[in-house]
Amino acid sequence: MRKTWTWVTILIGVVLMIIGYFGSAPWGAAGVRNSDPRFSFAPALFVVGVVIAFSAALVYELLPRRRR
């Protein structure tokens, strides 16, 4: 079960990183004036995604093992 939660945590982090990256990198901007992020909290969303993805190791270590 802890492997499943670890992969879910990694997946959530990666999805947030992708959304944050493409939200903060405007493709085809003609100049610096048009290079603002698509939404204002996109860089913060990318950072939160990185933190969540790296916290997957904590999820794996802190959840108890299945007893056999």
PDB file of N, H, CA, C and O in Angstrom:
ATOM      1  N   MET A   1       0.821  -1.199   0.000  1.00  0.00           N
ATOM      2  CA  MET A   1       0.000   0.000   0.000  1.00  0.00           C
ATOM      3  C   MET A   1       0.865   1.264   0.000  1.00  0.00           C
ATOM      4  O   MET A   1       0.502   2.280  -0.592  1.00  0.00           O
ATOM      5  N   ARG A   2       2.024   1.180   0.679  1.00  0.00           N
ATOM      6  H   ARG A   2       2.319   0.354   1.160  1.00  0.00           H
ATOM      7  CA  ARG A   2       2.837   2.393   0.719  1.00  0.00           C
ATOM      8  C   ARG A   2       3.482   2.684  -0.626  1.00  0.00           C
ATOM      9  O   ARG A   2       3.759   3.844  -0.928  1.00  0.00           O
ATOM     10  N   LYS A   3       3.728   1.665  -1.443  1.00  0.00           N
ATOM     11  H   LYS A   3       3.502   0.722  -1.198  1.00  0.00           H
ATOM     12  CA  LYS A   3       4.244   1.922  -2.788  1.00  0.00           C
ATOM     13  C   LYS A   3       3.210   2.660  -3.633  1.00  0.00           C
ATOM     14  O   LYS A   3       3.550   3.544  -4.419  1.00  0.00           O
ATOM     15  N   THR A   4       1.958   2.289  -3.460  1.00  0.00           N
ATOM     16  H   THR A   4       1.682   1.571  -2.821  1.00  0.00           H
ATOM     17  CA  THR A   4       0.881   2.957  -4.192  1.00  0.00           C
ATOM     18  C   THR A   4       0.799   4.426  -3.802  1.00  0.00           C
ATOM     19  O   THR A   4       0.711   5.294  -4.671  1.00  0.00           O
ATOM     20  N   TRP A   5       0.826   4.711  -2.512  1.00  0.00           N
ATOM     21  H   TRP A   5       0.898   4.006  -1.806  1.00  0.00           H
ATOM     22  CA  TRP A   5       0.752   6.100  -2.057  1.00  0.00           C
ATOM     23  C   TRP A   5       1.995   6.887  -2.467  1.00  0.00           C
ATOM     24  O   TRP A   5       1.914   8.086  -2.736  1.00  0.00           O
ATOM     25  N   THR A   6       3.129   6.221  -2.515  1.00  0.00           N
ATOM     26  H   THR A   6       3.195   5.247  -2.296  1.00  0.00           H
ATOM     27  CA  THR A   6       4.348   6.894  -2.969  1.00  0.00           C
ATOM     28  C   THR A   6       4.225   7.295  -4.435  1.00  0.00           C
ATOM     29  O   THR A   6       4.559   8.421  -4.804  1.00  0.00           O
ATOM     30  N   TRP A   7       3.746   6.374  -5.271  1.00  0.00           N
ATOM     31  H   TRP A   7       3.475   5.460  -4.971  1.00  0.00           H
ATOM     32  CA  TRP A   7       3.577   6.700  -6.696  1.00  0.00           C
ATOM     33  C   TRP A   7       2.504   7.755  -6.911  1.00  0.00           C
ATOM     34  O   TRP A   7       2.635   8.590  -7.806  1.00  0.00           O
ATOM     35  N   VAL A   8       1.438   7.735  -6.104  1.00  0.00           N
ATOM     36  H   VAL A   8       1.332   7.057  -5.377  1.00  0.00           H
ATOM     37  CA  VAL A   8       0.401   8.766  -6.210  1.00  0.00           C
ATOM     38  C   VAL A   8       0.984  10.129  -5.852  1.00  0.00           C
ATOM     39  O   VAL A   8       0.678  11.127  -6.504  1.00  0.00           O
ATOM     40  N   THR A   9       1.823  10.172  -4.818  1.00  0.00           N
ATOM     41  H   THR A   9       2.071   9.361  -4.289  1.00  0.00           H
ATOM     42  CA  THR A   9       2.457  11.427  -4.417  1.00  0.00           C
ATOM     43  C   THR A   9       3.388  11.939  -5.515  1.00  0.00           C
ATOM     44  O   THR A   9       3.400  13.134  -5.811  1.00  0.00           O
ATOM     45  N   ILE A  10       4.158  11.053  -6.111  1.00  0.00           N
ATOM     46  H   ILE A  10       4.148  10.082  -5.871  1.00  0.00           H
ATOM     47  CA  ILE A  10       5.043  11.454  -7.210  1.00  0.00           C
ATOM     48  C   ILE A  10       4.229  11.959  -8.393  1.00  0.00           C
ATOM     49  O   ILE A  10       4.581  12.970  -9.001  1.00  0.00           O
ATOM     50  N   LEU A  11       3.155  11.271  -8.720  1.00  0.00           N
ATOM     51  H   LEU A  11       2.869  10.450  -8.225  1.00  0.00           H
ATOM     52  CA  LEU A  11       2.317  11.669  -9.844  1.00  0.00           C
ATOM     53  C   LEU A  11       1.684  13.044  -9.619  1.00  0.00           C
ATOM     54  O   LEU A  11       1.650  13.872 -10.530  1.00  0.00           O
ATOM     55  N   ILE A  12       1.188  13.283  -8.415  1.00  0.00           N
ATOM     56  H   ILE A  12       1.215  12.610  -7.676  1.00  0.00           H
ATOM     57  CA  ILE A  12       0.612  14.598  -8.105  1.00  0.00           C
ATOM     58  C   ILE A  12       1.670  15.684  -8.238  1.00  0.00           C
ATOM     59  O   ILE A  12       1.403  16.751  -8.791  1.00  0.00           O
ATOM     60  N   GLY A  13       2.871  15.415  -7.734  1.00  0.00           N
ATOM     61  H   GLY A  13       3.089  14.549  -7.285  1.00  0.00           H
ATOM     62  CA  GLY A  13       3.949  16.393  -7.840  1.00  0.00           C
ATOM     63  C   GLY A  13       4.327  16.691  -9.279  1.00  0.00           C
ATOM     64  O   GLY A  13       4.527  17.849  -9.647  1.00  0.00           O
ATOM     65  N   VAL A  14       4.424  15.651 -10.092  1.00  0.00           N
ATOM     66  H   VAL A  14       4.261  14.711  -9.793  1.00  0.00           H
ATOM     67  CA  VAL A  14       4.805  15.843 -11.499  1.00  0.00           C
ATOM     68  C   VAL A  14       3.716  16.599 -12.259  1.00  0.00           C
ATOM     69  O   VAL A  14       4.021  17.462 -13.083  1.00  0.00           O
ATOM     70  N   VAL A  15       2.471  16.288 -11.993  1.00  0.00           N
ATOM     71  H   VAL A  15       2.223  15.588 -11.324  1.00  0.00           H
ATOM     72  CA  VAL A  15       1.376  17.006 -12.658  1.00  0.00           C
ATOM     73  C   VAL A  15       1.404  18.486 -12.287  1.00  0.00           C
ATOM     74  O   VAL A  15       1.225  19.347 -13.149  1.00  0.00           O
ATOM     75  N   LEU A  16       1.630  18.785 -11.003  1.00  0.00           N
ATOM     76  H   LEU A  16       1.776  18.086 -10.303  1.00  0.00           H
ATOM     77  CA  LEU A  16       1.710  20.189 -10.591  1.00  0.00           C
ATOM     78  C   LEU A  16       2.921  20.882 -11.214  1.00  0.00           C
ATOM     79  O   LEU A  16       2.847  22.057 -11.572  1.00  0.00           O
ATOM     80  N   MET A  17       4.031  20.160 -11.345  1.00  0.00           N
ATOM     81  H   MET A  17       4.091  19.205 -11.055  1.00  0.00           H
ATOM     82  CA  MET A  17       5.206  20.748 -11.991  1.00  0.00           C
ATOM     83  C   MET A  17       4.929  21.066 -13.459  1.00  0.00           C
ATOM     84  O   MET A  17       5.335  22.118 -13.952  1.00  0.00           O
ATOM     85  N   ILE A  18       4.250  20.175 -14.148  1.00  0.00           N
ATOM     86  H   ILE A  18       3.920  19.321 -13.748  1.00  0.00           H
ATOM     87  CA  ILE A  18       3.943  20.405 -15.564  1.00  0.00           C
ATOM     88  C   ILE A  18       3.004  21.596 -15.725  1.00  0.00           C
ATOM     89  O   ILE A  18       3.215  22.450 -16.587  1.00  0.00           O
ATOM     90  N   ILE A  19       1.975  21.649 -14.897  1.00  0.00           N
ATOM     91  H   ILE A  19       1.804  20.956 -14.197  1.00  0.00           H
ATOM     92  CA  ILE A  19       1.040  22.780 -14.962  1.00  0.00           C
ATOM     93  C   ILE A  19       1.756  24.082 -14.639  1.00  0.00           C
ATOM     94  O   ILE A  19       1.563  25.087 -15.323  1.00  0.00           O
ATOM     95  N   GLY A  20       2.582  24.067 -13.600  1.00  0.00           N
ATOM     96  H   GLY A  20       2.740  23.250 -13.044  1.00  0.00           H
ATOM     97  CA  GLY A  20       3.316  25.271 -13.220  1.00  0.00           C
ATOM     98  C   GLY A  20       4.316  25.696 -14.273  1.00  0.00           C
ATOM     99  O   GLY A  20       4.488  26.892 -14.511  1.00  0.00           O
ATOM    100  N   TYR A  21       4.985  24.737 -14.912  1.00  0.00           N
ATOM    101  H   TYR A  21       4.845  23.766 -14.718  1.00  0.00           H
ATOM    102  CA  TYR A  21       5.975  25.071 -15.933  1.00  0.00           C
ATOM    103  C   TYR A  21       5.314  25.705 -17.154  1.00  0.00           C
ATOM    104  O   TYR A  21       5.734  26.764 -17.620  1.00  0.00           O
ATOM    105  N   PHE A  22       4.284  25.049 -17.662  1.00  0.00           N
ATOM    106  H   PHE A  22       3.943  24.189 -17.283  1.00  0.00           H
ATOM    107  CA  PHE A  22       3.641  25.591 -18.856  1.00  0.00           C
ATOM    108  C   PHE A  22       2.788  26.811 -18.552  1.00  0.00           C
ATOM    109  O   PHE A  22       2.461  27.577 -19.460  1.00  0.00           O
ATOM    110  N   GLY A  23       2.425  27.003 -17.299  1.00  0.00           N
ATOM    111  H   GLY A  23       2.691  26.381 -16.562  1.00  0.00           H
ATOM    112  CA  GLY A  23       1.712  28.222 -16.925  1.00  0.00           C
ATOM    113  C   GLY A  23       2.630  29.415 -16.765  1.00  0.00           C
ATOM    114  O   GLY A  23       2.194  30.559 -16.895  1.00  0.00           O
ATOM    115  N   SER A  24       3.899  29.159 -16.485  1.00  0.00           N
ATOM    116  H   SER A  24       4.254  28.230 -16.380  1.00  0.00           H
ATOM    117  CA  SER A  24       4.813  30.277 -16.267  1.00  0.00           C
ATOM    118  C   SER A  24       5.737  30.534 -17.449  1.00  0.00           C
ATOM    119  O   SER A  24       6.483  31.513 -17.435  1.00  0.00           O
ATOM    120  N   ALA A  25       5.709  29.696 -18.458  1.00  0.00           N
ATOM    121  H   ALA A  25       5.103  28.900 -18.469  1.00  0.00           H
ATOM    122  CA  ALA A  25       6.555  29.888 -19.630  1.00  0.00           C
ATOM    123  C   ALA A  25       5.680  30.156 -20.847  1.00  0.00           C
ATOM    124  O   ALA A  25       5.240  29.215 -21.509  1.00  0.00           O
ATOM    125  N   PRO A  26       5.421  31.431 -21.152  1.00  0.00           N
ATOM    126  CA  PRO A  26       4.576  31.735 -22.305  1.00  0.00           C
ATOM    127  C   PRO A  26       5.325  31.484 -23.619  1.00  0.00           C
ATOM    128  O   PRO A  26       6.307  32.162 -23.922  1.00  0.00           O
ATOM    129  N   TRP A  27       4.867  30.541 -24.363  1.00  0.00           N
ATOM    130  H   TRP A  27       4.069  29.991 -24.117  1.00  0.00           H
ATOM    131  CA  TRP A  27       5.516  30.179 -25.622  1.00  0.00           C
ATOM    132  C   TRP A  27       5.128  31.172 -26.707  1.00  0.00           C
ATOM    133  O   TRP A  27       3.957  31.533 -26.830  1.00  0.00           O
ATOM    134  N   GLY A  28       6.083  31.605 -27.476  1.00  0.00           N
ATOM    135  H   GLY A  28       7.034  31.311 -27.376  1.00  0.00           H
ATOM    136  CA  GLY A  28       5.823  32.501 -28.587  1.00  0.00           C
ATOM    137  C   GLY A  28       5.693  33.956 -28.187  1.00  0.00           C
ATOM    138  O   GLY A  28       5.110  34.740 -28.937  1.00  0.00           O
ATOM    139  N   ALA A  29       6.213  34.348 -27.036  1.00  0.00           N
ATOM    140  H   ALA A  29       6.686  33.712 -26.427  1.00  0.00           H
ATOM    141  CA  ALA A  29       6.140  35.750 -26.628  1.00  0.00           C
ATOM    142  C   ALA A  29       7.065  36.577 -27.523  1.00  0.00           C
ATOM    143  O   ALA A  29       8.215  36.209 -27.762  1.00  0.00           O
ATOM    144  N   ALA A  30       6.545  37.682 -28.001  1.00  0.00           N
ATOM    145  H   ALA A  30       5.611  37.981 -27.806  1.00  0.00           H
ATOM    146  CA  ALA A  30       7.303  38.512 -28.935  1.00  0.00           C
ATOM    147  C   ALA A  30       8.423  39.279 -28.249  1.00  0.00           C
ATOM    148  O   ALA A  30       9.421  39.611 -28.887  1.00  0.00           O
ATOM    149  N   GLY A  31       8.276  39.563 -26.977  1.00  0.00           N
ATOM    150  H   GLY A  31       7.464  39.293 -26.459  1.00  0.00           H
ATOM    151  CA  GLY A  31       9.312  40.320 -26.276  1.00  0.00           C
ATOM    152  C   GLY A  31       9.159  40.159 -24.770  1.00  0.00           C
ATOM    153  O   GLY A  31       8.313  39.411 -24.281  1.00  0.00           O
ATOM    154  N   VAL A  32      10.006  40.885 -24.057  1.00  0.00           N
ATOM    155  H   VAL A  32      10.694  41.493 -24.454  1.00  0.00           H
ATOM    156  CA  VAL A  32       9.983  40.805 -22.601  1.00  0.00           C
ATOM    157  C   VAL A  32       8.667  41.352 -22.048  1.00  0.00           C
ATOM    158  O   VAL A  32       8.187  40.894 -21.011  1.00  0.00           O
ATOM    159  N   ARG A  33       8.101  42.309 -22.726  1.00  0.00           N
ATOM    160  H   ARG A  33       8.491  42.681 -23.568  1.00  0.00           H
ATOM    161  CA  ARG A  33       6.855  42.919 -22.267  1.00  0.00           C
ATOM    162  C   ARG A  33       5.718  41.888 -22.207  1.00  0.00           C
ATOM    163  O   ARG A  33       4.828  41.997 -21.363  1.00  0.00           O
ATOM    164  N   ASN A  34       5.746  40.898 -23.092  1.00  0.00           N
ATOM    165  H   ASN A  34       6.468  40.809 -23.778  1.00  0.00           H
ATOM    166  CA  ASN A  34       4.692  39.887 -23.149  1.00  0.00           C
ATOM    167  C   ASN A  34       5.084  38.578 -22.464  1.00  0.00           C
ATOM    168  O   ASN A  34       4.454  37.548 -22.706  1.00  0.00           O
ATOM    169  N   SER A  35       6.101  38.599 -21.625  1.00  0.00           N
ATOM    170  H   SER A  35       6.613  39.435 -21.429  1.00  0.00           H
ATOM    171  CA  SER A  35       6.588  37.355 -21.039  1.00  0.00           C
ATOM    172  C   SER A  35       6.089  37.103 -19.619  1.00  0.00           C
ATOM    173  O   SER A  35       6.718  36.345 -18.880  1.00  0.00           O
ATOM    174  N   ASP A  36       4.997  37.707 -19.227  1.00  0.00           N
ATOM    175  H   ASP A  36       4.487  38.323 -19.827  1.00  0.00           H
ATOM    176  CA  ASP A  36       4.421  37.438 -17.906  1.00  0.00           C
ATOM    177  C   ASP A  36       3.809  36.044 -17.890  1.00  0.00           C
ATOM    178  O   ASP A  36       3.364  35.546 -18.924  1.00  0.00           O
ATOM    179  N   PRO A  37       3.785  35.411 -16.715  1.00  0.00           N
ATOM    180  CA  PRO A  37       3.152  34.081 -16.619  1.00  0.00           C
ATOM    181  C   PRO A  37       1.666  34.142 -16.969  1.00  0.00           C
ATOM    182  O   PRO A  37       1.028  35.189 -16.856  1.00  0.00           O
ATOM    183  N   ARG A  38       1.137  33.011 -17.391  1.00  0.00           N
ATOM    184  H   ARG A  38       1.655  32.161 -17.483  1.00  0.00           H
ATOM    185  CA  ARG A  38      -0.282  32.967 -17.755  1.00  0.00           C
ATOM    186  C   ARG A  38      -1.184  33.189 -16.552  1.00  0.00           C
ATOM    187  O   ARG A  38      -2.232  33.825 -16.673  1.00  0.00           O
ATOM    188  N   PHE A  39      -0.787  32.670 -15.386  1.00  0.00           N
ATOM    189  H   PHE A  39       0.064  32.154 -15.288  1.00  0.00           H
ATOM    190  CA  PHE A  39      -1.464  32.996 -14.137  1.00  0.00           C
ATOM    191  C   PHE A  39      -0.403  33.285 -13.088  1.00  0.00           C
ATOM    192  O   PHE A  39       0.696  32.732 -13.132  1.00  0.00           O
ATOM    193  N   SER A  40      -0.741  34.153 -12.149  1.00  0.00           N
ATOM    194  H   SER A  40      -1.634  34.603 -12.113  1.00  0.00           H
ATOM    195  CA  SER A  40       0.271  34.763 -11.293  1.00  0.00           C
ATOM    196  C   SER A  40       0.978  33.789 -10.356  1.00  0.00           C
ATOM    197  O   SER A  40       2.120  34.045  -9.975  1.00  0.00           O
ATOM    198  N   PHE A  41       0.357  32.702  -9.977  1.00  0.00           N
ATOM    199  H   PHE A  41      -0.570  32.494 -10.287  1.00  0.00           H
ATOM    200  CA  PHE A  41       0.966  31.777  -9.022  1.00  0.00           C
ATOM    201  C   PHE A  41       1.570  30.548  -9.695  1.00  0.00           C
ATOM    202  O   PHE A  41       1.806  29.544  -9.023  1.00  0.00           O
ATOM    203  N   ALA A  42       1.824  30.597 -10.990  1.00  0.00           N
ATOM    204  H   ALA A  42       1.631  31.412 -11.536  1.00  0.00           H
ATOM    205  CA  ALA A  42       2.383  29.454 -11.718  1.00  0.00           C
ATOM    206  C   ALA A  42       3.782  29.058 -11.231  1.00  0.00           C
ATOM    207  O   ALA A  42       4.041  27.866 -11.066  1.00  0.00           O
ATOM    208  N   PRO A  43       4.698  30.017 -10.995  1.00  0.00           N
ATOM    209  CA  PRO A  43       6.004  29.592 -10.472  1.00  0.00           C
ATOM    210  C   PRO A  43       5.905  28.943  -9.094  1.00  0.00           C
ATOM    211  O   PRO A  43       6.630  27.992  -8.802  1.00  0.00           O
ATOM    212  N   ALA A  44       5.023  29.446  -8.261  1.00  0.00           N
ATOM    213  H   ALA A  44       4.435  30.219  -8.499  1.00  0.00           H
ATOM    214  CA  ALA A  44       4.830  28.845  -6.937  1.00  0.00           C
ATOM    215  C   ALA A  44       4.232  27.447  -7.058  1.00  0.00           C
ATOM    216  O   ALA A  44       4.556  26.564  -6.264  1.00  0.00           O
ATOM    217  N   LEU A  45       3.373  27.244  -8.030  1.00  0.00           N
ATOM    218  H   LEU A  45       3.110  27.962  -8.675  1.00  0.00           H
ATOM    219  CA  LEU A  45       2.792  25.924  -8.260  1.00  0.00           C
ATOM    220  C   LEU A  45       3.864  24.926  -8.683  1.00  0.00           C
ATOM    221  O   LEU A  45       3.825  23.763  -8.284  1.00  0.00           O
ATOM    222  N   PHE A  46       4.817  25.378  -9.487  1.00  0.00           N
ATOM    223  H   PHE A  46       4.849  26.324  -9.811  1.00  0.00           H
ATOM    224  CA  PHE A  46       5.932  24.518  -9.879  1.00  0.00           C
ATOM    225  C   PHE A  46       6.760  24.120  -8.657  1.00  0.00           C
ATOM    226  O   PHE A  46       7.132  22.956  -8.508  1.00  0.00           O
ATOM    227  N   VAL A  47       7.043  25.075  -7.799  1.00  0.00           N
ATOM    228  H   VAL A  47       6.741  26.021  -7.920  1.00  0.00           H
ATOM    229  CA  VAL A  47       7.839  24.792  -6.598  1.00  0.00           C
ATOM    230  C   VAL A  47       7.100  23.844  -5.669  1.00  0.00           C
ATOM    231  O   VAL A  47       7.715  22.947  -5.092  1.00  0.00           O
ATOM    232  N   VAL A  48       5.802  24.022  -5.514  1.00  0.00           N
ATOM    233  H   VAL A  48       5.303  24.751  -5.983  1.00  0.00           H
ATOM    234  CA  VAL A  48       5.001  23.119  -4.677  1.00  0.00           C
ATOM    235  C   VAL A  48       5.023  21.711  -5.260  1.00  0.00           C
ATOM    236  O   VAL A  48       5.077  20.735  -4.512  1.00  0.00           O
ATOM    237  N   GLY A  49       4.982  21.595  -6.572  1.00  0.00           N
ATOM    238  H   GLY A  49       4.937  22.388  -7.180  1.00  0.00           H
ATOM    239  CA  GLY A  49       5.066  20.287  -7.215  1.00  0.00           C
ATOM    240  C   GLY A  49       6.392  19.595  -6.943  1.00  0.00           C
ATOM    241  O   GLY A  49       6.430  18.387  -6.711  1.00  0.00           O
ATOM    242  N   VAL A  50       7.487  20.364  -6.970  1.00  0.00           N
ATOM    243  H   VAL A  50       7.456  21.345  -7.158  1.00  0.00           H
ATOM    244  CA  VAL A  50       8.802  19.791  -6.667  1.00  0.00           C
ATOM    245  C   VAL A  50       8.853  19.314  -5.219  1.00  0.00           C
ATOM    246  O   VAL A  50       9.367  18.231  -4.940  1.00  0.00           O
ATOM    247  N   VAL A  51       8.329  20.108  -4.308  1.00  0.00           N
ATOM    248  H   VAL A  51       7.912  20.988  -4.534  1.00  0.00           H
ATOM    249  CA  VAL A  51       8.329  19.730  -2.889  1.00  0.00           C
ATOM    250  C   VAL A  51       7.490  18.475  -2.668  1.00  0.00           C
ATOM    251  O   VAL A  51       7.895  17.590  -1.914  1.00  0.00           O
ATOM    252  N   ILE A  52       6.340  18.386  -3.307  1.00  0.00           N
ATOM    253  H   ILE A  52       6.011  19.105  -3.920  1.00  0.00           H
ATOM    254  CA  ILE A  52       5.484  17.202  -3.155  1.00  0.00           C
ATOM    255  C   ILE A  52       6.153  15.969  -3.745  1.00  0.00           C
ATOM    256  O   ILE A  52       6.093  14.891  -3.155  1.00  0.00           O
ATOM    257  N   ALA A  53       6.790  16.115  -4.900  1.00  0.00           N
ATOM    258  H   ALA A  53       6.839  16.992  -5.379  1.00  0.00           H
ATOM    259  CA  ALA A  53       7.465  14.968  -5.511  1.00  0.00           C
ATOM    260  C   ALA A  53       8.610  14.468  -4.636  1.00  0.00           C
ATOM    261  O   ALA A  53       8.797  13.260  -4.496  1.00  0.00           O
ATOM    262  N   PHE A  54       9.370  15.376  -4.051  1.00  0.00           N
ATOM    263  H   PHE A  54       9.218  16.358  -4.164  1.00  0.00           H
ATOM    264  CA  PHE A  54      10.462  14.962  -3.175  1.00  0.00           C
ATOM    265  C   PHE A  54       9.957  14.436  -1.839  1.00  0.00           C
ATOM    266  O   PHE A  54      10.651  13.657  -1.186  1.00  0.00           O
ATOM    267  N   SER A  55       8.771  14.844  -1.423  1.00  0.00           N
ATOM    268  H   SER A  55       8.208  15.477  -1.953  1.00  0.00           H
ATOM    269  CA  SER A  55       8.227  14.329  -0.163  1.00  0.00           C
ATOM    270  C   SER A  55       7.688  12.915  -0.312  1.00  0.00           C
ATOM    271  O   SER A  55       7.267  12.310   0.675  1.00  0.00           O
ATOM    272  N   ALA A  56       7.693  12.385  -1.508  1.00  0.00           N
ATOM    273  H   ALA A  56       8.034  12.876  -2.309  1.00  0.00           H
ATOM    274  CA  ALA A  56       7.281  10.988  -1.709  1.00  0.00           C
ATOM    275  C   ALA A  56       8.183  10.042  -0.940  1.00  0.00           C
ATOM    276  O   ALA A  56       7.736   8.982  -0.503  1.00  0.00           O
ATOM    277  N   ALA A  57       9.436  10.405  -0.770  1.00  0.00           N
ATOM    278  H   ALA A  57       9.799  11.267  -1.125  1.00  0.00           H
ATOM    279  CA  ALA A  57      10.345   9.577   0.032  1.00  0.00           C
ATOM    280  C   ALA A  57       9.889   9.537   1.488  1.00  0.00           C
ATOM    281  O   ALA A  57      10.003   8.504   2.147  1.00  0.00           O
ATOM    282  N   LEU A  58       9.379  10.645   1.984  1.00  0.00           N
ATOM    283  H   LEU A  58       9.287  11.485   1.449  1.00  0.00           H
ATOM    284  CA  LEU A  58       8.842  10.665   3.350  1.00  0.00           C
ATOM    285  C   LEU A  58       7.598   9.793   3.469  1.00  0.00           C
ATOM    286  O   LEU A  58       7.410   9.090   4.462  1.00  0.00           O
ATOM    287  N   VAL A  59       6.760   9.847   2.455  1.00  0.00           N
ATOM    288  H   VAL A  59       6.912  10.418   1.649  1.00  0.00           H
ATOM    289  CA  VAL A  59       5.558   9.009   2.458  1.00  0.00           C
ATOM    290  C   VAL A  59       5.943   7.543   2.506  1.00  0.00           C
ATOM    291  O   VAL A  59       5.343   6.762   3.244  1.00  0.00           O
ATOM    292  N   TYR A  60       6.937   7.171   1.727  1.00  0.00           N
ATOM    293  H   TYR A  60       7.424   7.806   1.127  1.00  0.00           H
ATOM    294  CA  TYR A  60       7.370   5.774   1.687  1.00  0.00           C
ATOM    295  C   TYR A  60       7.948   5.334   3.033  1.00  0.00           C
ATOM    296  O   TYR A  60       7.697   4.217   3.484  1.00  0.00           O
ATOM    297  N   GLU A  61       8.712   6.201   3.662  1.00  0.00           N
ATOM    298  H   GLU A  61       8.916   7.108   3.296  1.00  0.00           H
ATOM    299  CA  GLU A  61       9.365   5.822   4.910  1.00  0.00           C
ATOM    300  C   GLU A  61       8.423   5.869   6.107  1.00  0.00           C
ATOM    301  O   GLU A  61       8.590   5.087   7.043  1.00  0.00           O
ATOM    302  N   LEU A  62       7.452   6.751   6.104  1.00  0.00           N
ATOM    303  H   LEU A  62       7.316   7.387   5.343  1.00  0.00           H
ATOM    304  CA  LEU A  62       6.607   6.930   7.282  1.00  0.00           C
ATOM    305  C   LEU A  62       5.394   6.006   7.320  1.00  0.00           C
ATOM    306  O   LEU A  62       4.870   5.721   8.397  1.00  0.00           O
ATOM    307  N   LEU A  63       4.942   5.537   6.164  1.00  0.00           N
ATOM    308  H   LEU A  63       5.368   5.768   5.289  1.00  0.00           H
ATOM    309  CA  LEU A  63       3.816   4.603   6.172  1.00  0.00           C
ATOM    310  C   LEU A  63       4.304   3.222   6.617  1.00  0.00           C
ATOM    311  O   LEU A  63       5.394   2.794   6.235  1.00  0.00           O
ATOM    312  N   PRO A  64       3.510   2.536   7.411  1.00  0.00           N
ATOM    313  CA  PRO A  64       3.958   1.235   7.893  1.00  0.00           C
ATOM    314  C   PRO A  64       3.949   0.189   6.788  1.00  0.00           C
ATOM    315  O   PRO A  64       3.195   0.275   5.819  1.00  0.00           O
ATOM    316  N   ARG A  65       4.817  -0.805   6.973  1.00  0.00           N
ATOM    317  H   ARG A  65       5.429  -0.876   7.760  1.00  0.00           H
ATOM    318  CA  ARG A  65       4.859  -1.920   6.027  1.00  0.00           C
ATOM    319  C   ARG A  65       3.682  -2.853   6.271  1.00  0.00           C
ATOM    320  O   ARG A  65       3.112  -2.898   7.361  1.00  0.00           O
ATOM    321  N   ARG A  66       3.340  -3.587   5.237  1.00  0.00           N
ATOM    322  H   ARG A  66       3.803  -3.551   4.351  1.00  0.00           H
ATOM    323  CA  ARG A  66       2.292  -4.578   5.359  1.00  0.00           C
ATOM    324  C   ARG A  66       2.853  -5.799   6.086  1.00  0.00           C
ATOM    325  O   ARG A  66       3.893  -6.325   5.689  1.00  0.00           O
ATOM    326  N   ARG A  67       2.199  -6.244   7.117  1.00  0.00           N
ATOM    327  H   ARG A  67       1.355  -5.816   7.439  1.00  0.00           H
ATOM    328  CA  ARG A  67       2.671  -7.423   7.851  1.00  0.00           C
ATOM    329  C   ARG A  67       2.253  -8.684   7.144  1.00  0.00           C
ATOM    330  O   ARG A  67       1.125  -8.798   6.666  1.00  0.00           O
ATOM    331  N   ARG A  68       3.173  -9.643   7.076  1.00  0.00           N
ATOM    332  H   ARG A  68       4.090  -9.551   7.464  1.00  0.00           H
ATOM    333  CA  ARG A  68       2.871 -10.895   6.390  1.00  0.00           C
ATOM    334  C   ARG A  68       2.977 -12.043   7.339  1.00  0.00           C
ATOM    335  O   ARG A  68       2.758 -13.189   6.948  1.00  0.00           O
TER     336      ARG A  68
END
